[in-house]
């Protein structure tokens, strides 16, 4: 039980950092757009990556080198630039979030969520590398308990984040508030791109 609790609190401490994925979950929760699907994809992805890190840490440590990390960083920059471009277009258009719920498809949301999850190198550093490295000296049953604890933290975090944002959406249903939210997202993603470029250089 102590290894499950350890995994839970370490996993929670890693995931609490405000990143592009979390901002995306908050935004879609506020818009009430496929919240369950987004939270489920993010949580299941963390579960998969956590156990990959636990059981295949040495393999990834050998082959996930700087070149692969550079490729992921470049792909993430391209993805974020496209996302910022769509936010800018939305900012200067007439916002109607009641209509947006029906205009965006599950496939679109599915692809975007996968992009924010699997194109982010920090997702791998937190789940695969950090948690995998942390638990590498544990016994098999201890590793499984540790991984389950960390995965539970991800499920709890993402569903709380998504549905809390969903609940708070009734306080954010004016065009003025959403234009402010869009400006924040554009600025945050732009700063994130600068940090990624700094890491590459």
PALUMGU-960894 format. One line per field, with one value per residue: residue number from 1; chain; x, y, z of N, C-alpha, C in turn. Coordinates in Angstrom, 3 decimals, always signed. Each point is the difference from the previous one (the first is absolute). Layout:
<nodes>
num: [NUM:...] $
chaine: [A:...] $
n.px: [X:...] $
n.py: [Y:...] $
n.pz: [Z:...] $
ca.px: [X:...] $
ca.py: [Y:...] $
ca.pz: [Z:...] $
c.px: [X:...] $
c.py: [Y:...] $
c.pz: [Z:...] $
</nodes>
This chain:
<nodes>
num: [1:2:3:4:5:6:7:8:9:10:11:12:13:14:15:16:17:18:19:20:21:22:23:24:25:26:27:28:29:30:31:32:33:34:35:36:37:38:39:40:41:42:43:44:45:46:47:48:49:50:51:52:53:54:55:56:57:58:59:60:61:62:63:64:65:66:67:68:69:70:71:72:73:74:75:76:77:78:79:80:81:82:83:84:85:86:87:88:89:90:91:92:93:94:95:96:97:98:99:100:101:102:103:104:105:106:107:108:109:110:111:112:113:114:115:116:117:118:119:120:121:122:123:124:125:126:127:128:129:130:131:132:133:134:135:136:137:138:139:140:141:142:143:144:145:146:147:148:149:150:151:152:153:154:155:156:157:158:159:160:161:162:163:164:165:166:167:168:169:170:171:172:173:174:175:176:177:178:179:180:181:182:183:184:185:186:187:188:189:190:191:192:193:194:195:196:197:198:199:200:201] $
chaine: [A:A:A:A:A:A:A:A:A:A:A:A:A:A:A:A:A:A:A:A:A:A:A:A:A:A:A:A:A:A:A:A:A:A:A:A:A:A:A:A:A:A:A:A:A:A:A:A:A:A:A:A:A:A:A:A:A:A:A:A:A:A:A:A:A:A:A:A:A:A:A:A:A:A:A:A:A:A:A:A:A:A:A:A:A:A:A:A:A:A:A:A:A:A:A:A:A:A:A:A:A:A:A:A:A:A:A:A:A:A:A:A:A:A:A:A:A:A:A:A:A:A:A:A:A:A:A:A:A:A:A:A:A:A:A:A:A:A:A:A:A:A:A:A:A:A:A:A:A:A:A:A:A:A:A:A:A:A:A:A:A:A:A:A:A:A:A:A:A:A:A:A:A:A:A:A:A:A:A:A:A:A:A:A:A:A:A:A:A:A:A:A:A:A:A:A:A:A:A:A:A] $
n.px: [+0.830:+1.146:+0.229:-1.240:+0.069:+1.198:-0.448:-1.060:+0.729:+0.894:-0.898:-0.677:+1.147:+0.233:-1.248:+0.226:+1.168:-0.139:-0.502:+0.432:+0.286:+0.438:+0.631:+0.344:+0.263:+0.592:+0.592:+0.232:+0.442:+0.588:+0.407:+0.163:+1.203:-0.767:-0.437:-0.946:-0.163:+0.112:-0.746:-0.801:+0.148:-0.068:-1.000:-0.613:+0.284:-0.317:-1.078:-0.183:+0.241:-0.787:-0.804:+0.023:-0.072:-0.976:-0.557:+0.050:+0.262:+0.673:-1.025:-0.915:+0.656:+0.064:-1.280:-0.551:+0.772:+0.997:+0.352:-0.437:+0.607:+1.013:-0.213:-0.168:+1.077:+0.578:-0.441:+0.400:+1.103:+0.074:-0.259:+0.837:+0.837:-0.356:+0.159:+1.118:+0.296:-0.481:+0.765:+0.972:-0.270:-0.062:+1.137:+0.240:-0.578:-1.238:+0.151:-0.373:+0.187:-1.229:+0.389:+1.087:-0.881:-0.842:+0.800:+0.428:+0.699:-0.404:+0.045:-0.503:-0.872:-0.262:+0.121:-0.736:-0.801:+0.051:-0.216:-0.897:-0.327:-0.008:-0.291:-0.319:+1.254:-0.621:-0.960:+0.943:+0.518:-1.282:-0.589:+0.519:+0.639:-0.735:-1.250:+0.422:+0.739:-1.026:-0.691:+1.130:+0.203:-1.292:-0.619:-0.302:-0.408:+1.171:+0.598:-0.725:+0.204:+1.283:-0.022:-0.692:+0.804:+1.042:-0.511:-0.298:+1.208:+0.405:-0.665:+0.365:+1.234:+0.074:-0.646:+0.758:+1.122:-0.349:-0.479:+1.073:+0.760:-0.549:+0.132:+1.250:-0.362:-0.897:+1.226:+0.161:-1.259:+0.833:-0.240:-0.204:-0.572:-0.668:-0.154:-0.243:-0.812:-0.494:+0.012:-0.503:-0.844:-0.254:-0.050:-0.758:-0.700:-0.036:-0.215:-0.905:-0.337:+0.079:-0.638:-0.813:-0.068:-0.153:-0.835:-0.534:+0.062] $
n.py: [-1.214:-0.065:-1.016:-0.420:+0.269:-0.597:-0.978:-0.039:+0.225:-0.884:-0.878:+0.265:-0.069:-1.029:-0.458:+0.500:-0.150:+1.321:-0.881:-0.188:-1.229:+0.469:+0.967:-0.960:-0.802:+1.042:+0.342:-1.286:-0.042:+1.180:-0.562:-0.936:-0.152:-1.080:+0.486:-0.937:+0.163:+1.308:-0.013:-0.809:+0.718:+1.145:-0.503:-0.575:+1.138:+0.679:-0.765:+0.091:+1.323:+0.041:-0.946:+0.734:+1.094:-0.596:-0.575:+1.121:+0.418:-1.107:-0.579:+0.745:-0.277:-1.150:-0.079:+0.508:+0.267:+0.871:-0.823:-1.068:+0.480:+0.265:-1.188:-0.515:+0.696:-0.337:-1.258:+0.124:+0.604:-0.893:-0.978:+0.587:+0.171:-1.208:-0.450:+0.731:-0.445:-1.191:+0.216:+0.450:-0.986:-0.805:+0.591:-0.015:-1.116:-0.130:+0.068:-1.235:-0.183:+0.463:+0.708:+0.430:-0.283:+0.412:+1.066:-0.409:-0.820:-1.226:-0.202:+1.219:-0.172:-1.188:+0.542:+1.051:-0.822:-0.855:+1.082:+0.526:-1.278:-0.538:+1.248:-0.203:+0.391:+1.015:-0.441:-0.190:+1.213:+0.402:-0.627:-0.045:+1.161:+0.971:-0.375:-0.239:+1.077:+0.676:-0.802:+0.289:+0.353:+0.245:-0.817:-1.071:-0.610:+0.464:-0.380:-1.126:-0.126:+0.283:-0.809:-0.885:+0.274:-0.011:-1.132:-0.407:+0.497:-0.588:-1.134:+0.065:+0.299:-0.794:-0.968:+0.271:+0.103:-1.067:-0.720:+0.386:-0.068:-1.198:-0.229:+0.479:-0.778:-0.223:+0.126:-0.741:+0.430:+1.000:+0.697:+0.974:-0.851:-0.509:+1.255:+0.262:-1.064:+0.389:+1.245:-0.473:-0.771:+1.027:+0.815:-0.860:-0.342:+1.314:+0.240:-0.977:+0.530:+1.181:-0.589:-0.536:+1.155:+0.570:-1.025:+0.221:+1.328] $
n.pz: [+0.000:+0.730:-0.872:+0.190:+1.304:+0.027:-0.790:+0.829:+1.086:-0.429:-0.440:+1.123:+0.667:-0.822:+0.135:+1.224:-0.610:-0.184:-0.850:-1.244:+0.413:+1.176:-0.679:-0.858:+1.026:+0.586:-1.132:-0.296:+1.260:-0.127:-1.129:+0.952:-0.505:-0.048:+1.148:+0.022:-1.303:+0.172:+1.093:-0.695:-1.120:+0.680:+0.700:-1.048:-0.631:+1.097:+0.114:-1.328:+0.023:+1.058:-0.509:-1.098:+0.748:+0.693:-1.068:-0.718:+1.239:+0.175:-0.615:+0.621:+1.106:-0.646:-0.400:+1.095:-1.040:-0.086:-0.994:+0.673:+1.087:-0.840:-0.554:+1.229:+0.348:-1.163:+0.142:+1.272:-0.433:-1.002:+0.870:+0.872:-1.024:-0.432:+1.242:+0.106:-1.225:+0.425:+1.087:-0.799:-0.847:+1.052:+0.408:-1.316:+0.382:-0.427:+1.317:-0.308:+1.291:-0.077:-1.070:+0.683:+0.944:-0.933:-0.124:+1.181:-0.766:+0.323:-1.311:-0.219:+0.985:-0.512:-1.218:+0.355:+0.667:-1.021:-0.754:+0.847:-0.144:-1.217:-0.337:+1.260:-0.195:+0.641:-0.828:-0.927:+0.196:+0.157:-1.018:-1.224:-0.050:+0.510:-0.304:-1.256:+0.003:+0.505:-0.820:-0.631:+1.258:-0.310:+0.843:-0.727:+1.128:+0.450:-1.144:+0.048:+1.320:-0.206:-1.071:+0.729:+1.030:-0.838:-0.521:+1.240:+0.301:-1.141:+0.246:+1.270:-0.396:-1.065:+0.652:+1.059:-0.724:-0.740:+1.020:+0.686:-1.098:-0.201:+1.301:-0.119:-1.033:+0.962:+0.554:-1.090:-0.041:+0.288:-1.098:+0.883:+0.855:-1.053:-0.340:+1.284:+0.080:-1.174:+0.463:+1.158:-0.702:-0.829:+1.055:+0.691:-1.080:-0.225:+1.300:-0.073:-1.171:+0.597:+1.011:-0.901:-0.675:+1.207:+0.236:-1.212:+0.192] $
ca.px: [-0.830:+0.838:+0.543:-1.105:-0.121:+1.179:-0.244:-1.097:+0.421:+1.032:-0.696:-0.803:+0.897:+0.531:-1.045:-0.624:+0.604:-0.882:+0.578:-0.906:-1.031:-0.956:-0.741:-0.943:-1.060:-0.792:-0.757:-1.087:-0.964:-0.778:-0.868:-0.846:+0.213:+0.529:+0.858:+0.308:+0.930:+1.313:+0.554:+0.303:+1.190:+1.153:+0.245:+0.472:+1.330:+0.919:+0.105:+0.851:+1.372:+0.543:+0.428:+1.129:+1.179:+0.323:+0.467:+0.945:+0.809:+1.359:-0.102:-0.224:+1.171:+1.052:-0.355:-0.649:+1.149:-0.252:-0.559:-1.432:-0.600:-0.029:-1.094:-1.251:-0.096:-0.353:-1.395:-0.840:-0.021:-0.890:-1.354:-0.418:-0.165:-1.297:-1.022:-0.041:-0.621:-1.448:-0.476:-0.031:-1.167:-1.180:-0.029:-0.505:-1.289:-1.130:+0.056:-1.261:+0.425:-1.113:+0.082:+1.273:-0.101:-0.421:+0.804:+1.275:-0.256:+0.769:+1.280:+0.817:+0.405:+0.859:+1.314:+0.594:+0.405:+1.188:+1.098:+0.446:+0.546:+1.145:+1.026:+0.610:+1.123:-0.080:-0.839:+0.884:+0.987:-0.677:-0.550:+0.921:+1.348:+0.089:-0.639:+0.714:+1.290:-0.253:-0.453:+0.775:+0.576:-1.067:-0.423:-1.057:-1.294:+0.122:-0.098:-1.404:-0.718:+0.466:-0.607:-1.450:-0.176:+0.265:-1.076:-1.201:+0.184:-0.291:-1.452:-0.629:+0.345:-0.590:-1.464:-0.312:+0.296:-0.969:-1.374:-0.041:-0.084:-1.354:-0.908:+0.250:-0.307:-1.169:+0.500:+0.875:-0.769:-0.092:+1.009:+1.120:+0.814:+0.666:+1.078:+1.107:+0.535:+0.746:+1.257:+0.860:+0.466:+0.950:+1.242:+0.616:+0.564:+1.129:+1.102:+0.410:+0.822:+1.297:+0.738:+0.410:+1.111:+1.140:+0.519:+0.670:+1.250] $
ca.py: [+1.214:+1.207:+0.280:+0.599:+1.382:+0.718:+0.251:+0.960:+1.362:+0.424:+0.234:+1.212:+1.160:+0.212:+0.384:+1.265:+1.122:+0.544:-0.188:+0.149:-1.026:+0.382:+1.164:-0.526:-0.672:+1.055:+0.726:-0.833:-0.137:+1.238:-0.003:-1.198:-0.738:-1.370:+0.025:-1.366:-0.583:+0.643:-0.442:-1.427:-0.144:+0.481:-0.906:-1.289:+0.235:+0.024:-1.367:-0.751:+0.507:-0.302:-1.397:-0.121:+0.476:-0.929:-1.300:+0.096:+1.192:-0.128:+0.027:+1.382:+0.792:-0.249:+0.381:+1.321:+0.899:+1.426:+0.183:-0.295:+1.089:+1.165:-0.216:+0.232:+1.434:+0.679:-0.345:+0.717:+1.414:+0.095:-0.239:+1.154:+1.128:-0.189:+0.219:+1.456:+0.576:-0.205:+0.850:+1.378:+0.062:-0.007:+1.251:+1.088:-0.368:+0.083:-1.192:-0.556:-1.280:-0.952:-0.629:-0.689:-1.335:-0.919:+0.178:-0.692:-1.432:-0.822:-0.323:+1.209:+0.055:-1.165:+0.286:+1.107:-0.504:-0.830:+0.916:+0.648:-1.012:-0.784:+0.853:+0.786:-0.743:+0.012:-1.123:-1.159:+0.188:-0.173:-1.344:-1.073:+0.111:+0.267:-1.058:-1.241:+0.042:+0.008:-1.313:-1.066:-0.926:-0.650:-1.335:+0.057:+0.364:+1.384:+0.819:+0.020:+0.864:+1.357:+0.431:+0.164:+1.233:+1.141:+0.041:+0.505:+1.450:+0.597:-0.068:+0.946:+1.365:+0.422:+0.061:+1.150:+1.205:+0.125:+0.203:+1.258:+1.037:-0.131:+0.617:+1.445:+0.609:+0.891:+1.323:+0.487:-0.149:+1.258:+0.128:+0.779:-0.902:-0.972:+0.686:+0.081:-1.363:-0.257:+0.769:-0.712:-1.242:+0.377:+0.453:-1.134:-0.915:+0.693:-0.077:-1.404:-0.209:+0.639:-0.874:-1.197:+0.433:+0.190:-1.332:-0.537:+0.734] $
ca.pz: [+0.000:+0.071:-1.325:-0.751:+0.488:-0.489:-1.420:-0.112:+0.339:-0.957:-1.269:+0.130:+0.053:-1.351:-0.946:+0.402:-0.727:-1.032:-1.323:-1.139:+0.091:+1.047:-0.504:-0.989:+0.750:+0.645:-1.028:-0.515:+1.091:+0.036:-1.184:+0.087:-1.250:+0.108:+1.197:+0.429:-0.974:+0.186:+1.290:-0.114:-0.838:+0.772:+1.122:-0.524:-0.561:+1.140:+0.516:-0.934:+0.066:+1.335:+0.055:-0.926:+0.722:+1.084:-0.468:-1.120:+0.230:-0.524:-1.464:-0.418:+0.382:-0.986:-1.369:-0.098:+0.107:-0.248:-1.349:+0.081:+0.776:-0.884:-0.954:+0.736:+0.280:-1.255:-0.286:+0.968:-0.402:-1.165:+0.502:+0.784:-0.918:-0.651:+1.020:+0.227:-1.191:+0.099:+1.105:-0.506:-0.877:+0.878:+0.749:-0.844:-0.583:+0.921:+0.832:+0.472:+0.527:-0.053:-1.312:-0.146:+0.548:-1.049:-1.204:+0.133:+0.013:+0.933:-0.658:+0.145:+1.402:+0.224:-0.586:+0.763:+1.317:-0.224:-0.319:+1.239:+0.896:-0.475:-0.608:+1.077:+0.600:+1.454:+0.396:+0.068:+1.072:+1.287:+0.181:-0.373:+0.533:+1.442:+0.775:-0.303:+0.697:+1.440:+0.470:-0.655:+0.978:+0.756:-0.405:-1.015:+0.596:+0.458:-1.214:-0.437:+0.951:-0.257:-1.257:+0.209:+0.762:-0.887:-0.992:+0.692:+0.130:-1.311:-0.212:+0.924:-0.391:-1.274:+0.088:+0.856:-0.777:-1.085:+0.448:+0.755:-1.037:-0.543:+0.981:+0.060:-1.298:+0.114:+0.369:-1.078:-1.232:-0.739:-1.049:+0.536:+0.817:-0.863:-0.727:+0.969:+0.104:-1.244:+0.070:+0.947:-0.628:-1.062:+0.666:+0.693:-0.995:-0.627:+0.965:+0.026:-1.194:+0.267:+0.927:-0.755:-0.871:+0.898:+0.331:-1.200:-0.203] $
c.px: [+0.862:+0.580:-1.065:-0.184:+1.170:-0.162:-1.059:+0.497:+1.108:-0.640:-0.795:+0.876:+0.571:-1.050:-0.620:+0.574:-0.911:+0.685:-1.044:-1.152:-1.069:-0.851:-1.064:-1.186:-0.921:-0.884:-1.182:-1.045:-0.894:-0.978:-0.999:+0.088:+0.681:+0.943:+0.419:+1.038:+1.411:+0.668:+0.412:+1.276:+1.254:+0.370:+0.551:+1.399:+1.050:+0.216:+0.941:+1.460:+0.653:+0.529:+1.078:+1.288:+0.449:+0.653:+1.061:+0.957:+1.376:+0.015:-0.155:+1.196:+1.120:-0.325:-0.678:+1.065:-0.380:-0.613:-1.503:-0.727:-0.111:-1.155:-1.343:-0.201:-0.427:-1.454:-0.950:-0.104:-0.958:-1.458:-0.529:-0.202:-1.341:-1.145:-0.164:-0.702:-1.531:-0.600:-0.110:-1.208:-1.287:-0.161:-0.628:-1.303:-1.089:-0.100:-1.402:+0.265:-1.132:+0.014:+1.269:-0.070:-0.377:+0.915:+1.333:-0.264:+0.852:+1.369:+0.970:+0.549:+0.986:+1.418:+0.714:+0.512:+1.241:+1.217:+0.566:+0.649:+1.319:+1.063:+0.723:+1.124:-0.076:-0.912:+0.866:+1.001:-0.625:-0.424:+1.047:+1.313:+0.041:-0.586:+0.665:+1.313:-0.196:-0.295:+0.875:+0.560:-1.058:-0.195:-1.202:-1.340:+0.005:-0.101:-1.446:-0.830:+0.342:-0.656:-1.490:-0.283:+0.184:-1.109:-1.295:+0.085:-0.340:-1.499:-0.716:+0.231:-0.755:-1.526:-0.459:+0.174:-1.063:-1.390:-0.148:-0.092:-1.385:-1.005:+0.129:-0.367:-1.192:+0.393:+0.848:-0.701:-0.211:+1.143:+1.233:+0.947:+0.768:+1.082:+1.223:+0.667:+0.835:+1.343:+0.984:+0.582:+1.047:+1.340:+0.729:+0.676:+1.212:+1.231:+0.545:+0.890:+1.390:+0.850:+0.507:+1.176:+1.264:+0.639:+0.761:+1.352:+0.962] $
c.py: [+1.261:+0.365:+0.615:+1.466:+0.854:+0.353:+1.047:+1.430:+0.509:+0.309:+1.286:+1.246:+0.323:+0.601:+1.353:+1.212:+0.433:-0.093:+0.124:-0.996:+0.391:+1.201:-0.446:-0.673:+1.032:+0.715:-0.817:-0.272:+1.213:+0.081:-1.153:-0.836:-1.338:-0.154:-1.405:-0.636:+0.543:-0.490:-1.466:-0.231:+0.407:-0.977:-1.340:+0.125:+0.022:-1.402:-0.830:+0.412:-0.290:-1.431:-0.316:+0.409:-0.972:-1.281:+0.071:+1.168:-0.099:+0.050:+1.436:+0.877:-0.141:+0.607:+1.367:+1.074:+1.430:+0.256:-0.221:+1.114:+1.272:-0.096:+0.277:+1.482:+0.784:-0.264:+0.740:+1.480:+0.207:-0.139:+1.218:+1.240:-0.078:+0.287:+1.489:+0.697:-0.150:+0.857:+1.462:+0.192:+0.061:+1.336:+1.134:-0.364:+0.102:-1.308:-0.394:-1.428:-1.020:-0.737:-0.820:-1.434:-1.020:+0.073:-0.734:-1.488:-0.713:-0.346:+1.165:+0.109:-1.116:+0.278:+1.104:-0.473:-0.867:+0.877:+0.656:-0.988:-0.560:+0.824:+0.850:-0.803:-0.074:-1.107:-1.245:+0.133:-0.246:-1.446:-1.083:+0.093:+0.189:-1.153:-1.346:-0.089:-0.113:-1.404:-1.152:-1.026:-0.706:-1.441:+0.128:+0.430:+1.439:+0.965:+0.123:+0.905:+1.466:+0.571:+0.237:+1.295:+1.239:+0.152:+0.530:+1.517:+0.706:+0.011:+1.032:+1.435:+0.431:+0.096:+1.135:+1.297:+0.238:+0.357:+1.206:+1.178:+0.008:+0.689:+1.520:+0.712:+0.948:+1.417:+0.619:-0.110:+1.316:+0.096:+0.743:-0.892:-0.966:+0.626:+0.160:-1.361:-0.338:+0.724:-0.701:-1.255:+0.292:+0.402:-1.164:-0.949:+0.622:-0.047:-1.420:-0.322:+0.583:-0.851:-1.255:+0.330:+0.195:-1.330:-0.595:+0.653:-0.196] $
c.pz: [+0.000:-1.361:-0.905:+0.400:-0.486:-1.475:-0.225:+0.215:-0.933:-1.350:+0.018:-0.004:-1.374:-0.927:+0.321:-0.721:-1.150:-1.356:-1.085:+0.065:+1.023:-0.413:-1.000:+0.699:+0.659:-1.021:-0.501:+1.073:+0.102:-1.169:+0.006:-1.268:+0.280:+1.199:+0.414:-0.915:+0.200:+1.278:-0.062:-0.813:+0.772:+1.114:-0.469:-0.588:+1.105:+0.555:-0.868:+0.134:+1.353:+0.048:-1.040:+0.689:+1.065:-0.521:-1.098:+0.153:-0.627:-1.528:-0.493:+0.317:-1.024:-1.357:-0.142:+0.198:-0.358:-1.365:-0.001:+0.755:-0.835:-0.989:+0.671:+0.288:-1.234:-0.361:+0.933:-0.355:-1.168:+0.437:+0.756:-0.865:-0.728:+0.977:+0.288:-1.160:+0.055:+1.114:-0.452:-0.924:+0.818:+0.710:-0.803:-0.712:+1.049:+0.781:+0.447:+0.472:+0.043:-1.338:-0.156:+0.487:-1.069:-1.217:+0.065:+0.198:+1.038:-0.580:+0.150:+1.423:+0.315:-0.488:+0.780:+1.363:-0.104:-0.288:+1.249:+0.962:-0.511:-0.716:+1.033:+0.658:+1.518:+0.532:+0.168:+1.148:+1.367:+0.236:-0.259:+0.762:+1.510:+0.817:-0.235:+0.747:+1.512:+0.526:-0.495:+0.971:+0.846:-0.475:-0.936:+0.584:+0.519:-1.183:-0.463:+0.909:-0.232:-1.260:+0.119:+0.758:-0.855:-1.041:+0.616:+0.158:-1.305:-0.276:+0.868:-0.441:-1.258:+0.072:+0.916:-0.770:-1.068:+0.486:+0.918:-0.962:-0.629:+0.912:+0.012:-1.303:+0.069:+0.410:-1.109:-1.349:-0.745:-1.007:+0.510:+0.801:-0.895:-0.861:+0.910:+0.149:-1.234:+0.006:+0.933:-0.635:-1.070:+0.609:+0.646:-0.991:-0.689:+0.907:+0.062:-1.198:+0.198:+0.941:-0.712:-0.900:+0.826:+0.370:-1.174:-0.199:+1.169] $
</nodes>
